[in-house]
Amino acid sequence: MYNGEEFQFSGPIADFNLRYALGSKFNHDHQYEALVFNEQPFTFEINTSDMTLTGPTLADEAKEEISRTLKSNFIRIKSEIQDAKKELMLDFPMDLAVPFVFMFYATQFSQAIHFDDKFIQLDFSLQHLKLLKPKQLRLLKDIESQFYGETNPAGDDVLFQFHIDDNLFNSFFSVLTTIDKMFSSRDLAKMYPKAN
């Protein structure tokens, strides 16, 4: 409504930019360098000169007010989606959101992330999370691995793949075979008074 009269408007969005850049942040709780996605400055602009109006003639100040109101509402909705407000999430297409949420948080535990035209690859290792000691690292080896079977028999792209190499097992077994502390049956019995 403008001066008691209804009007309609339409027009292109001049600039819309929502971006995240890959960076890093030191995780003080677990003492490793975590990969993180940092949101870049958000832009949403409408040129009032490109607006098409149906109804009363609007002053330039009124057009600017429409532009500011649209921008404010859009930023509010974006913030509510990012904050996962319950009332919005009920109707939000979760099949679209879940892969991005997984990528956002899983990246923080990955050693590296790779993007190509179709797939995103996340690399994980216990070494990156500082869970292995130097003598355990010596039991690992360089492995050149690659994914295969990127399509199913029908020719559709696969949704996801897990690729596990020897170093996963080497990491776990190196922990078991390099335990510094030894326990005798007497030491173990002391932990349970009823066993004495």
NUPABA-81033 format. One line per field, with one value per residue: residue number from 1; residue in one letter; z, x, y of N, C-alpha, C in turn. Coordinates in nm, 4 decimals. Each point is the difference from the previous one (the first is absolute). Example, Ala and Ser with C-alpha at 12.3 -4.5 7.8 and 13.67 -1.06 7.14 Angstrom:
REM NUPABA-81033
nr: (1:2)
rest: (A:S)
n.w: (0.7800:-0.0720)
n.u: (1.3190:-0.0350)
n.v: (-0.5690:0.1050)
ca.w: (0.0000:0.0060)
ca.u: (-0.0890:0.0820)
ca.v: (0.1190:0.1190)
c.w: (0.0000:0.0730)
c.u: (0.0900:-0.0770)
c.v: (0.1200:0.1090)
//
This chain:
REM NUPABA-81033
nr: (1:2:3:4:5:6:7:8:9:10:11:12:13:14:15:16:17:18:19:20:21:22:23:24:25:26:27:28:29:30:31:32:33:34:35:36:37:38:39:40:41:42:43:44:45:46:47:48:49:50:51:52:53:54:55:56:57:58:59:60:61:62:63:64:65:66:67:68:69:70:71:72:73:74:75:76:77:78:79:80:81:82:83:84:85:86:87:88:89:90:91:92:93:94:95:96:97:98:99:100:101:102:103:104:105:106:107:108:109:110:111:112:113:114:115:116:117:118:119:120:121:122:123:124:125:126:127:128:129:130:131:132:133:134:135:136:137:138:139:140:141:142:143:144:145:146:147:148:149:150:151:152:153:154:155:156:157:158:159:160:161:162:163:164:165:166:167:168:169:170:171:172:173:174:175:176:177:178:179:180:181:182:183:184:185:186:187:188:189:190:191:192:193:194:195:196)
rest: (M:Y:N:G:E:E:F:Q:F:S:G:P:I:A:D:F:N:L:R:Y:A:L:G:S:K:F:N:H:D:H:Q:Y:E:A:L:V:F:N:E:Q:P:F:T:F:E:I:N:T:S:D:M:T:L:T:G:P:T:L:A:D:E:A:K:E:E:I:S:R:T:L:K:S:N:F:I:R:I:K:S:E:I:Q:D:A:K:K:E:L:M:L:D:F:P:M:D:L:A:V:P:F:V:F:M:F:Y:A:T:Q:F:S:Q:A:I:H:F:D:D:K:F:I:Q:L:D:F:S:L:Q:H:L:K:L:L:K:P:K:Q:L:R:L:L:K:D:I:E:S:Q:F:Y:G:E:T:N:P:A:G:D:D:V:L:F:Q:F:H:I:D:D:N:L:F:N:S:F:F:S:V:L:T:T:I:D:K:M:F:S:S:R:D:L:A:K:M:Y:P:K:A:N)
n.w: (0.0000:-0.0799:0.1052:0.0580:-0.0921:-0.0537:0.0068:-0.1169:0.0314:-0.0938:-0.0108:-0.0680:0.0544:0.0352:0.1269:-0.0146:0.1176:0.0103:0.0636:-0.0044:0.0733:-0.0543:0.1316:0.0992:0.1053:0.0899:0.0114:0.0978:-0.0166:-0.1312:-0.0021:-0.0922:-0.1203:0.0259:-0.1042:-0.0369:-0.0151:-0.0484:0.0527:-0.1275:-0.0166:0.0534:-0.1262:0.0093:-0.1287:0.0072:-0.1303:0.0670:-0.0757:0.0433:0.1019:-0.0165:-0.0021:0.0684:-0.0344:0.1184:-0.0363:0.0208:0.1053:-0.0328:0.0977:-0.0571:-0.1177:0.0526:0.0558:-0.1175:-0.0604:0.0924:-0.0126:-0.1325:-0.0013:0.0847:-0.0693:-0.1091:0.0559:0.0446:-0.1159:-0.0617:0.0920:-0.0190:-0.1309:0.0065:0.0742:-0.1103:-0.0223:0.1038:0.0053:-0.0339:0.0924:0.0526:-0.0770:0.0607:-0.1269:0.0931:-0.1088:-0.0020:0.1243:0.0178:-0.1327:-0.0027:0.0856:-0.0606:-0.1194:0.0507:0.0662:-0.0993:-0.0714:0.1155:-0.0339:-0.1199:-0.0623:-0.0974:-0.0837:-0.0919:-0.0925:-0.0683:-0.1273:0.0493:0.0543:0.1282:0.0195:0.1095:0.0432:0.0663:0.1113:0.0737:-0.0973:-0.0836:0.0675:-0.0280:-0.0520:-0.0820:0.0662:0.0123:0.0996:0.0222:-0.0235:0.0594:0.0544:-0.0329:-0.1138:-0.1003:-0.0194:-0.1262:0.0426:-0.0540:-0.0288:0.0002:-0.1135:-0.0643:-0.0745:0.0163:0.0000:0.0574:0.0402:0.1144:0.0315:0.0656:0.1104:0.0504:0.0316:0.0605:0.0131:0.0411:0.0376:-0.0259:-0.0199:-0.0323:-0.0540:-0.0772:-0.0096:-0.0126:-0.0850:-0.0541:0.0282:-0.0449:-0.1017:0.0292:0.0746:0.0618:0.0506:0.0899:-0.0008:0.1267:0.0197:0.0789:-0.0994:-0.0865:0.0850:0.0108:-0.1263:0.0396:0.1042:-0.0596:-0.0903:0.1022)
n.u: (0.0851:-0.0416:-0.0066:-0.0202:0.0921:-0.0553:0.1156:0.0518:0.1054:0.0880:0.0993:0.1136:0.0664:0.0482:0.0025:0.0298:0.0597:-0.0090:0.1135:0.0646:0.1000:0.0782:0.0032:0.0718:-0.0166:0.0864:-0.0151:-0.0249:-0.1217:0.0248:0.0424:-0.0861:0.0516:-0.1149:-0.0503:-0.0284:-0.1322:0.0575:-0.1120:-0.0106:0.0374:-0.1201:-0.0398:-0.0926:0.0002:-0.0877:0.0101:-0.0362:0.1025:0.0241:-0.0629:-0.0898:-0.0717:-0.0981:-0.0653:-0.0057:0.0318:0.1121:0.0162:0.1126:-0.0429:-0.1202:0.0557:0.0736:-0.1149:-0.0573:0.1023:-0.0012:-0.1335:0.0099:0.0996:-0.0660:-0.1124:0.0706:0.0674:-0.1183:-0.0585:0.1031:-0.0068:-0.1321:0.0261:0.0984:-0.0918:-0.0523:-0.0671:-0.0625:-0.0612:0.1245:0.0655:-0.1215:0.0107:0.1177:0.0398:-0.0147:-0.0537:-0.0337:-0.0458:-0.0408:0.0159:-0.0557:-0.0944:-0.0093:0.0061:-0.0858:-0.0598:-0.0173:-0.0052:-0.0599:-0.0310:-0.0108:0.0880:-0.0831:-0.0358:-0.0596:-0.0076:-0.0937:-0.0198:0.0214:0.1208:-0.0198:0.1289:-0.0254:0.1178:-0.0004:0.0612:0.0412:0.0900:-0.0946:-0.0706:0.1291:-0.0498:0.1029:0.0809:0.1171:0.0141:-0.1236:0.0408:0.1072:-0.1119:-0.0249:-0.0675:0.0711:-0.1249:0.0097:-0.1116:-0.1020:-0.1021:-0.0957:-0.0567:0.0237:-0.0416:-0.1306:-0.0488:-0.0861:0.1242:-0.0681:0.0298:0.1010:-0.0716:0.0612:0.1290:0.0317:0.1169:0.0218:0.1153:0.1178:0.0191:-0.1265:0.0225:0.0965:-0.0857:-0.1086:0.0614:0.0433:-0.1218:-0.0523:0.0841:-0.0317:-0.0796:0.0224:-0.1218:0.0536:-0.0932:0.0182:-0.0232:0.1071:0.0587:-0.0425:0.0428:0.1011:-0.0352:-0.0089:-0.0325:-0.1129:0.0909:0.0331)
n.v: (-0.1190:0.1000:0.0813:-0.1186:-0.0065:-0.1091:-0.0625:-0.0317:-0.0742:0.0105:-0.0850:0.0129:-0.1005:0.1156:-0.0369:-0.1279:0.0035:-0.1333:0.0236:-0.1164:0.0407:-0.0916:-0.0141:0.0433:-0.0798:0.0424:-0.1317:0.0874:-0.0499:-0.0202:0.1275:0.0391:0.0173:0.0583:-0.0656:0.1234:0.0119:0.1090:0.0510:0.0288:0.1273:0.0065:-0.0153:0.0926:0.0292:0.0974:0.0184:0.1064:0.0353:-0.1251:0.0613:-0.0969:0.1106:-0.0597:0.1106:0.0589:0.1201:-0.0675:0.0762:0.0603:0.0821:-0.0142:0.0162:0.0982:0.0380:-0.0244:0.0591:0.0955:0.0018:-0.0151:0.0869:0.0776:-0.0232:0.0174:0.0997:0.0410:-0.0292:0.0572:0.0952:0.0005:-0.0097:0.0881:0.0612:-0.0570:0.1134:-0.0510:0.1195:0.0366:-0.0723:0.0240:0.1078:-0.0053:-0.0005:-0.0962:-0.0583:0.1289:0.0121:-0.1269:-0.0148:0.1209:-0.0377:-0.1193:0.0588:0.0890:-0.1012:-0.0882:0.1118:0.0314:-0.1248:0.0530:-0.0758:-0.0322:0.0947:-0.0762:0.0930:-0.0680:-0.0290:-0.1225:-0.0113:-0.0269:0.0116:-0.0721:0.0432:-0.1165:0.0331:-0.1034:0.0003:0.0389:-0.0907:-0.0201:-0.1117:0.0233:-0.0829:0.0655:-0.0872:0.0431:0.1240:-0.0525:-0.0471:0.1262:-0.0035:0.0476:0.0391:-0.0356:0.0579:-0.0619:0.0790:-0.0891:-0.0352:0.1135:-0.1024:-0.0100:-0.1240:0.0850:0.0276:-0.0124:0.1258:-0.0545:-0.0266:-0.1072:0.0087:-0.1156:0.0586:-0.1240:0.0560:-0.0564:0.1297:-0.0223:-0.1186:0.0533:0.1034:-0.0772:-0.0831:0.1134:0.0435:-0.1131:0.0075:0.1247:-0.0749:0.1161:0.0029:-0.0775:-0.0922:-0.0254:-0.1291:0.0194:0.0733:-0.0906:-0.0933:0.0882:-0.0012:-0.1261:0.0715:-0.0323:0.0311:0.0778)
ca.w: (0.0000:-0.0015:0.0079:-0.0040:-0.1269:-0.0179:-0.1151:-0.0175:-0.0601:-0.0369:-0.0503:0.0236:0.1117:-0.0606:0.0534:0.1067:0.0192:0.1264:-0.0235:0.1110:-0.0402:0.0817:0.0799:0.1077:0.1360:0.0911:0.0988:0.1253:0.0813:-0.0443:-0.0432:-0.1414:-0.0890:-0.0629:-0.1160:0.0270:-0.1019:0.0530:-0.0845:-0.0541:0.0044:-0.0760:-0.0740:-0.0604:-0.0441:-0.1021:-0.0563:-0.0124:-0.1387:-0.0781:0.0462:-0.0805:0.0940:-0.0492:0.0997:0.0137:-0.0197:0.1268:0.0082:0.0109:0.1400:0.0246:-0.0644:0.0831:0.1193:-0.0415:-0.0162:0.1329:0.0697:-0.0588:0.0421:0.1431:0.0181:-0.0550:0.0941:0.1178:-0.0341:-0.0131:0.1347:0.0665:-0.0585:0.0498:0.1422:0.0053:0.0757:-0.0116:-0.0845:-0.1394:-0.0323:-0.0215:-0.1427:-0.0797:-0.0685:0.0700:-0.0921:-0.0535:0.1066:0.0735:-0.0531:0.0283:0.1444:0.0220:-0.0522:0.0823:0.1267:-0.0220:-0.0457:0.1158:0.0470:-0.1131:-0.0244:-0.1252:-0.0746:-0.1428:-0.0783:-0.1448:-0.0651:0.0466:0.1329:0.1067:0.0667:0.1310:0.0446:0.1459:0.0545:0.1432:0.0095:-0.0045:0.1267:0.1040:0.0849:-0.0118:0.0475:-0.1062:-0.0324:-0.0695:-0.1359:-0.0805:-0.0487:-0.1135:-0.1281:-0.1033:-0.0846:-0.1057:-0.0189:-0.0834:-0.0007:-0.1238:-0.0052:0.0368:-0.0447:0.0231:-0.1288:-0.0819:-0.0514:0.0885:0.0885:0.1361:0.0985:0.0751:0.0086:0.1031:-0.0476:0.1166:-0.0412:0.1035:0.1116:0.1063:0.0851:0.0560:0.1078:0.1185:0.0529:0.0542:0.1362:0.0851:0.0093:0.0561:0.1316:0.0870:0.1356:0.0108:0.1182:0.0467:0.0509:0.1329:-0.0197:-0.0441:0.1132:0.0931:-0.0462:0.0427:0.1379:0.0254:-0.0622:0.0874)
ca.u: (-0.0851:0.0693:-0.1035:-0.1314:-0.0210:0.0824:0.0900:0.0861:0.1285:0.0888:0.1281:0.1128:0.0922:0.1224:0.1179:-0.0264:0.1262:0.0148:0.1187:0.0815:0.1380:0.0659:0.1106:0.0403:-0.0096:0.0619:-0.0897:0.0756:-0.0425:0.0662:0.1351:0.0302:-0.0454:-0.1240:-0.0509:-0.1322:-0.0578:-0.0291:-0.0934:0.0502:-0.1029:-0.1213:-0.0545:-0.1324:-0.0296:-0.1029:0.0023:-0.1372:-0.0238:-0.0401:-0.1299:-0.1197:-0.1098:-0.1376:-0.0813:0.0330:0.1388:0.0707:0.1142:0.1281:0.0202:-0.0807:0.0701:0.1151:-0.0503:-0.0312:0.1276:0.0567:-0.0842:0.0287:0.1341:-0.0061:-0.0741:0.0786:0.1086:-0.0611:-0.0327:0.1280:0.0525:-0.0847:0.0335:0.1315:-0.0164:-0.0883:-0.1213:-0.0891:-0.1161:0.0427:0.0531:-0.1088:-0.0343:0.1217:0.0339:0.1155:0.0871:0.0918:0.0822:0.0831:0.1368:0.0803:0.0270:0.1023:0.1272:0.0440:0.0567:0.0999:0.1226:0.0787:0.0799:0.0725:0.1354:-0.0039:-0.1257:0.0239:-0.1210:0.0082:-0.1263:-0.1118:0.0124:0.0804:0.0767:0.0537:0.1046:0.0092:0.1067:0.0274:0.1196:-0.0420:-0.0653:0.1029:-0.0305:0.1087:0.1304:0.1020:0.0375:-0.1139:-0.0005:0.0996:-0.0598:-0.0865:0.0682:-0.0645:-0.0904:-0.0672:-0.1289:-0.0955:-0.1352:-0.0369:-0.1432:-0.0682:-0.1397:-0.0603:-0.0263:-0.0934:0.0687:-0.0195:0.1126:-0.0178:-0.0240:0.1245:0.0860:0.1018:0.1216:0.0820:0.1255:0.0708:0.0448:-0.1009:0.0281:0.1335:-0.0086:-0.0592:0.0868:0.1214:-0.0333:-0.0042:0.1310:0.1017:-0.0442:0.1160:-0.0246:-0.0369:-0.0789:0.0025:-0.1303:-0.0161:-0.0395:-0.1388:-0.0847:-0.0091:-0.1063:-0.1270:0.0237:-0.0643:0.0801:0.1143)
ca.v: (0.1190:0.1281:0.1038:-0.0636:-0.0705:-0.1197:0.0007:-0.1171:0.0347:-0.1105:0.0486:-0.0917:0.0239:0.0519:-0.0682:-0.0973:-0.0703:-0.0718:-0.0823:-0.0474:-0.0262:-0.1008:0.0512:-0.0894:0.0521:-0.0962:-0.0589:-0.0032:-0.1133:-0.1228:0.0350:-0.0209:0.1068:-0.0456:0.0725:0.0578:0.0867:0.1333:0.0742:0.1255:0.1064:-0.0307:0.1140:-0.0148:0.1363:0.0221:0.1352:0.0507:0.0441:-0.1169:-0.0467:0.0192:0.0239:0.0012:0.0692:0.1422:0.0399:0.0096:0.0901:-0.0700:-0.0377:-0.1202:-0.1112:-0.0330:-0.0663:-0.1377:-0.0696:-0.0232:-0.0974:-0.1310:-0.0416:-0.0300:-0.1254:-0.1102:-0.0250:-0.0627:-0.1391:-0.0710:-0.0235:-0.0999:-0.1302:-0.0375:-0.0323:-0.1175:0.0287:-0.1149:0.0246:-0.0042:-0.1318:-0.0961:-0.0046:0.0132:-0.1269:-0.0540:-0.0726:0.1000:0.0580:-0.0956:-0.0146:0.1187:-0.0002:-0.1024:0.0488:0.1121:-0.0471:-0.1045:0.0648:0.0429:-0.1135:-0.0568:0.0478:0.0768:-0.0076:0.0208:0.0231:-0.0068:0.0356:-0.0807:-0.0585:0.0595:-0.1055:0.0345:-0.0916:-0.0065:-0.0834:0.0178:0.0839:0.1401:0.0327:-0.0093:-0.1150:-0.0966:0.0433:-0.0132:-0.1379:-0.0605:0.0537:-0.0723:-0.1248:0.0314:0.0047:0.0812:-0.0782:0.0747:-0.0670:0.0730:-0.0543:-0.0686:-0.0273:0.1235:-0.0095:-0.1314:-0.0680:0.0773:0.1178:0.1146:0.0284:-0.0503:0.1065:0.0150:-0.1172:-0.0066:-0.0665:-0.0308:-0.0617:-0.0771:0.0825:0.0018:-0.1155:0.0195:0.0980:-0.0624:-0.1044:0.0618:0.0423:-0.1191:-0.0660:0.0905:0.0466:0.0179:-0.0467:-0.1400:-0.0317:-0.1380:-0.0428:0.0604:0.1404:0.0014:-0.0412:0.1115:0.0902:-0.0576:-0.0499:-0.1294:-0.1059:-0.0294)
c.w: (0.0000:-0.0105:-0.0164:-0.1262:-0.0084:-0.1233:-0.0024:-0.0655:-0.0318:-0.0536:0.0337:0.1273:-0.0599:0.0466:0.1144:0.0155:0.1405:-0.0185:0.1319:-0.0544:0.0970:0.0708:0.1062:0.1339:0.0946:0.1038:0.1301:0.0876:-0.0351:-0.0640:-0.1438:-0.0820:-0.0787:-0.1214:0.0316:-0.1210:0.0659:-0.0959:-0.0413:0.0033:-0.0953:-0.0691:-0.0621:-0.0367:-0.1085:-0.0478:-0.0207:-0.1425:-0.0883:0.0407:-0.1012:0.0943:-0.0712:0.1081:0.0065:-0.0269:0.1349:-0.0091:0.0154:0.1434:0.0336:-0.0630:0.0817:0.1263:-0.0304:-0.0099:0.1360:0.0758:-0.0522:0.0468:0.1466:0.0256:-0.0504:0.0943:0.1257:-0.0263:-0.0129:0.1377:0.0728:-0.0545:0.0538:0.1485:0.0212:0.0887:-0.0309:-0.0987:-0.1486:-0.0418:-0.0285:-0.1482:-0.0897:-0.0659:0.0565:-0.0920:-0.0677:0.1068:0.0604:-0.0606:0.0316:0.1487:0.0322:-0.0460:0.0901:0.1268:-0.0192:-0.0436:0.1169:0.0559:-0.1109:-0.0127:-0.1245:-0.0638:-0.1442:-0.0715:-0.1469:-0.0570:0.0599:0.1485:0.0945:0.0730:0.1306:0.0414:0.1524:0.0397:0.1490:0.0208:0.0030:0.1320:0.1194:0.0975:-0.0034:0.0493:-0.1104:-0.0352:-0.0678:-0.1440:-0.0894:-0.0568:-0.1186:-0.1281:-0.0969:-0.0906:-0.1018:-0.0329:-0.0873:0.0073:-0.1338:0.0053:0.0385:-0.0504:0.0301:-0.1349:-0.0916:-0.0576:0.0848:0.0887:0.1404:0.0953:0.0833:-0.0034:0.1222:-0.0573:0.1201:-0.0479:0.1202:0.1217:0.1097:0.0981:0.0645:0.1185:0.1272:0.0607:0.0553:0.1418:0.0946:0.0223:0.0591:0.1330:0.0934:0.1368:-0.0026:0.1321:0.0354:0.0489:0.1381:-0.0116:-0.0396:0.1160:0.0995:-0.0394:0.0471:0.1382:0.0257:-0.0584:0.0878:0.1032)
c.u: (0.0891:-0.1050:-0.1400:-0.0288:0.0935:0.0889:0.0776:0.1292:0.0776:0.1289:0.1115:0.0763:0.1348:0.1237:-0.0427:0.1242:0.0062:0.1125:0.0640:0.1397:0.0630:0.1193:0.0376:-0.0093:0.0559:-0.1012:0.0773:-0.0387:0.0766:0.1365:0.0311:-0.0597:-0.1207:-0.0336:-0.1408:-0.0449:-0.0383:-0.0918:0.0614:-0.1108:-0.1160:-0.0514:-0.1338:-0.0467:-0.1070:0.0111:-0.1433:-0.0308:-0.0466:-0.1373:-0.1099:-0.1198:-0.1346:-0.0873:0.0401:0.1473:0.0664:0.1157:0.1278:0.0263:-0.0770:0.0654:0.1210:-0.0439:-0.0375:0.1282:0.0607:-0.0789:0.0244:0.1350:-0.0003:-0.0696:0.0800:0.1138:-0.0544:-0.0301:0.1274:0.0570:-0.0806:0.0269:0.1344:-0.0043:-0.0929:-0.1221:-0.1060:-0.1136:0.0354:0.0433:-0.1095:-0.0321:0.1234:0.0334:0.1287:0.0933:0.0989:0.0977:0.0994:0.1399:0.0889:0.0344:0.1093:0.1361:0.0566:0.0705:0.1070:0.1335:0.0902:0.0884:0.0868:0.1388:0.0049:-0.1365:0.0293:-0.1346:0.0303:-0.1396:-0.1200:0.0057:0.0791:0.0686:0.0563:0.1013:0.0107:0.1189:0.0149:0.1211:-0.0371:-0.0617:0.0945:-0.0276:0.1100:0.1305:0.1040:0.0354:-0.1144:-0.0062:0.0979:-0.0552:-0.0939:0.0816:-0.0783:-0.0826:-0.0653:-0.1303:-0.0904:-0.1362:-0.0269:-0.1492:-0.0830:-0.1435:-0.0514:-0.0301:-0.0957:0.0639:-0.0182:0.1229:-0.0298:-0.0187:0.1255:0.0766:0.0893:0.1186:0.0919:0.1277:0.0690:0.0358:-0.1050:0.0258:0.1382:-0.0030:-0.0527:0.0941:0.1307:-0.0238:0.0048:0.1386:0.1081:-0.0445:0.1201:-0.0195:-0.0435:-0.0743:0.0192:-0.1388:-0.0258:-0.0442:-0.1471:-0.0931:-0.0182:-0.1114:-0.1379:0.0186:-0.0572:0.0817:0.1180:-0.0374)
c.v: (0.1245:0.1093:-0.0591:-0.0777:-0.1210:0.0140:-0.1316:0.0452:-0.1279:0.0589:-0.0971:0.0365:0.0386:-0.0763:-0.0913:-0.0847:-0.0572:-0.1006:-0.0406:-0.0295:-0.0998:0.0624:-0.1018:0.0716:-0.1052:-0.0465:-0.0188:-0.1191:-0.1272:0.0246:-0.0398:0.1139:-0.0503:0.0861:0.0503:0.0808:0.1318:0.0742:0.1330:0.1063:-0.0284:0.1269:-0.0367:0.1403:0.0003:0.1442:0.0485:0.0449:-0.1146:-0.0532:0.0303:0.0068:-0.0011:0.0630:0.1467:0.0255:0.0214:0.0972:-0.0811:-0.0454:-0.1278:-0.1228:-0.0441:-0.0728:-0.1456:-0.0820:-0.0329:-0.1063:-0.1411:-0.0528:-0.0406:-0.1331:-0.1193:-0.0364:-0.0692:-0.1475:-0.0832:-0.0340:-0.1067:-0.1400:-0.0476:-0.0376:-0.1187:0.0249:-0.1055:0.0239:-0.0002:-0.1397:-0.1028:-0.0173:0.0079:-0.1336:-0.0601:-0.0789:0.0944:0.0468:-0.0980:-0.0163:0.1197:0.0085:-0.1019:0.0510:0.1093:-0.0495:-0.1066:0.0588:0.0375:-0.1121:-0.0586:0.0617:0.0878:-0.0172:0.0368:0.0147:-0.0257:0.0262:-0.0731:-0.0353:0.0890:-0.1147:0.0531:-0.1066:0.0070:-0.0860:0.0286:0.0889:0.1476:0.0443:-0.0134:-0.1145:-0.1057:0.0613:-0.0215:-0.1443:-0.0748:0.0490:-0.0746:-0.1298:0.0242:0.0088:0.0890:-0.0895:0.0928:-0.0723:0.0855:-0.0680:-0.0684:-0.0288:0.1212:0.0057:-0.1404:-0.0658:0.0762:0.1255:0.1241:0.0194:-0.0519:0.1180:0.0245:-0.1318:0.0120:-0.0754:-0.0179:-0.0673:-0.0657:0.0833:0.0144:-0.1137:0.0129:0.0956:-0.0640:-0.1040:0.0575:0.0491:-0.1201:-0.0599:0.0889:0.0588:0.0047:-0.0647:-0.1463:-0.0226:-0.1473:-0.0361:0.0584:0.1462:0.0090:-0.0352:0.1138:0.0982:-0.0482:-0.0619:-0.1382:-0.1154:-0.0389:-0.1072)
//
